[in-house]
Amino acid sequence: MAQTIVLYKTPNDTAAFNKEYAATHISLAKKVPGLRKYEISRGPVMTPFGPSSYHLVATLHFDSMQAMQSALASPEGQAAGAHAMSLRLPRHPPLRQPRSLTRFPCCLFPIACSVFRVP
């Protein structure tokens, strides 16, 4: 099992973000080939130290790292990634560069659980 975790910063207009995410992005993400499960957080995204700067966390589940890489490189994966980037959230740099994963500018950890921050 491999997972991709996408972290969305809190937007200025959460209602508009939620509407666009629900109306467009979820259907795009669910078209990614090989996607076994798609989860999104509900309510505030918290840390052990209190509130975070994130509004939503999405977790995409795949059978393997290879399946995840193929899915994210597919036309459907690229479309979902491009739409996530278009949500126009505050920009911040990645924590570290990916090694072998499909190159998204927001990729953080190219391991069995890859994490993406959407700028």
DRENTOR-389509 format. One record per residue (C-alpha): residue number from 1; residue in three letters; chain; x, y, z. Coordinates in steps of 0.1 Angstrom, whole numbers, plus 5000, padded with zeros to 4 digits. Layout:
! DRENTOR-389509
DOTOR   pos   code   unit   east   north     up
DOTOR   NUM    ala      A      X       Y      Z
...
! end
This chain:
! DRENTOR-389509
DOTOR   pos   code   unit   east   north     up
DOTOR     1    met      A   5000    5000   5000
DOTOR     2    ala      A   5013    5035   4991
DOTOR     3    gln      A   4997    5068   4999
DOTOR     4    thr      A   4999    5103   4986
DOTOR     5    ile      A   4990    5130   5012
DOTOR     6    val      A   4981    5165   5000
DOTOR     7    leu      A   4981    5194   5024
DOTOR     8    tyr      A   4960    5224   5015
DOTOR     9    lys      A   4969    5257   5033
DOTOR    10    thr      A   4940    5277   5047
DOTOR    11    pro      A   4927    5299   5019
DOTOR    12    asn      A   4914    5335   5024
DOTOR    13    asp      A   4880    5324   5013
DOTOR    14    thr      A   4873    5289   5028
DOTOR    15    ala      A   4837    5288   5015
DOTOR    16    ala      A   4849    5294   4979
DOTOR    17    phe      A   4877    5269   4983
DOTOR    18    asn      A   4853    5242   4997
DOTOR    19    lys      A   4828    5248   4969
DOTOR    20    glu      A   4855    5245   4941
DOTOR    21    tyr      A   4871    5215   4958
DOTOR    22    ala      A   4838    5197   4961
DOTOR    23    ala      A   4824    5207   4927
DOTOR    24    thr      A   4855    5200   4906
DOTOR    25    his      A   4885    5186   4924
DOTOR    26    ile      A   4871    5155   4940
DOTOR    27    ser      A   4857    5142   4907
DOTOR    28    leu      A   4891    5148   4890
DOTOR    29    ala      A   4910    5130   4917
DOTOR    30    lys      A   4886    5100   4917
DOTOR    31    lys      A   4894    5095   4880
DOTOR    32    val      A   4931    5089   4887
DOTOR    33    pro      A   4938    5053   4875
DOTOR    34    gly      A   4946    5028   4903
DOTOR    35    leu      A   4932    5049   4931
DOTOR    36    arg      A   4919    5025   4957
DOTOR    37    lys      A   4906    5050   4983
DOTOR    38    tyr      A   4903    5087   4986
DOTOR    39    glu      A   4899    5104   5020
DOTOR    40    ile      A   4896    5141   5030
DOTOR    41    ser      A   4898    5156   5064
DOTOR    42    arg      A   4867    5170   5081
DOTOR    43    gly      A   4869    5199   5105
DOTOR    44    pro      A   4900    5218   5116
DOTOR    45    val      A   4934    5203   5109
DOTOR    46    met      A   4952    5202   5143
DOTOR    47    thr      A   4987    5195   5155
DOTOR    48    pro      A   4998    5182   5189
DOTOR    49    phe      A   5006    5219   5197
DOTOR    50    gly      A   4973    5233   5185
DOTOR    51    pro      A   4958    5246   5152
DOTOR    52    ser      A   4978    5243   5120
DOTOR    53    ser      A   4979    5265   5089
DOTOR    54    tyr      A   4962    5238   5069
DOTOR    55    his      A   4926    5237   5059
DOTOR    56    leu      A   4923    5203   5044
DOTOR    57    val      A   4943    5171   5041
DOTOR    58    ala      A   4935    5146   5013
DOTOR    59    thr      A   4949    5111   5013
DOTOR    60    leu      A   4950    5090   4981
DOTOR    61    his      A   4956    5052   4985
DOTOR    62    phe      A   4972    5030   4959
DOTOR    63    asp      A   4983    4993   4958
DOTOR    64    ser      A   5020    5001   4955
DOTOR    65    met      A   5046    5028   4950
DOTOR    66    gln      A   5048    5019   4913
DOTOR    67    ala      A   5010    5021   4909
DOTOR    68    met      A   5010    5055   4926
DOTOR    69    gln      A   5038    5068   4904
DOTOR    70    ser      A   5020    5056   4873
DOTOR    71    ala      A   4988    5071   4884
DOTOR    72    leu      A   5002    5105   4892
DOTOR    73    ala      A   5020    5105   4858
DOTOR    74    ser      A   4989    5096   4839
DOTOR    75    pro      A   4968    5123   4821
DOTOR    76    glu      A   4942    5120   4848
DOTOR    77    gly      A   4968    5124   4876
DOTOR    78    gln      A   4983    5154   4858
DOTOR    79    ala      A   4949    5170   4854
DOTOR    80    ala      A   4941    5165   4891
DOTOR    81    gly      A   4976    5179   4901
DOTOR    82    ala      A   4972    5209   4878
DOTOR    83    his      A   4937    5216   4893
DOTOR    84    ala      A   4951    5213   4928
DOTOR    85    met      A   4978    5239   4919
DOTOR    86    ser      A   4951    5262   4904
DOTOR    87    leu      A   4933    5265   4937
DOTOR    88    arg      A   4956    5295   4943
DOTOR    89    leu      A   4965    5291   4979
DOTOR    90    pro      A   4994    5309   4997
DOTOR    91    arg      A   5027    5297   4983
DOTOR    92    his      A   5055    5282   5004
DOTOR    93    pro      A   5086    5262   4995
DOTOR    94    pro      A   5089    5224   4996
DOTOR    95    leu      A   5107    5209   5026
DOTOR    96    arg      A   5130    5187   5005
DOTOR    97    gln      A   5132    5176   4969
DOTOR    98    pro      A   5117    5144   4955
DOTOR    99    arg      A   5141    5117   4944
DOTOR   100    ser      A   5121    5093   4922
DOTOR   101    leu      A   5085    5104   4923
DOTOR   102    thr      A   5067    5122   4895
DOTOR   103    arg      A   5079    5158   4898
DOTOR   104    phe      A   5053    5181   4912
DOTOR   105    pro      A   5067    5215   4925
DOTOR   106    cys      A   5050    5208   4958
DOTOR   107    cys      A   5063    5172   4965
DOTOR   108    leu      A   5080    5167   4998
DOTOR   109    phe      A   5086    5131   5006
DOTOR   110    pro      A   5092    5105   4979
DOTOR   111    ile      A   5086    5075   5001
DOTOR   112    ala      A   5057    5050   5005
DOTOR   113    cys      A   5037    5079   5019
DOTOR   114    ser      A   5044    5108   4996
DOTOR   115    val      A   5032    5142   5008
DOTOR   116    phe      A   5023    5172   4986
DOTOR   117    arg      A   5017    5207   4997
DOTOR   118    val      A   4996    5227   4973
DOTOR   119    pro      A   5009    5262   4969
! end
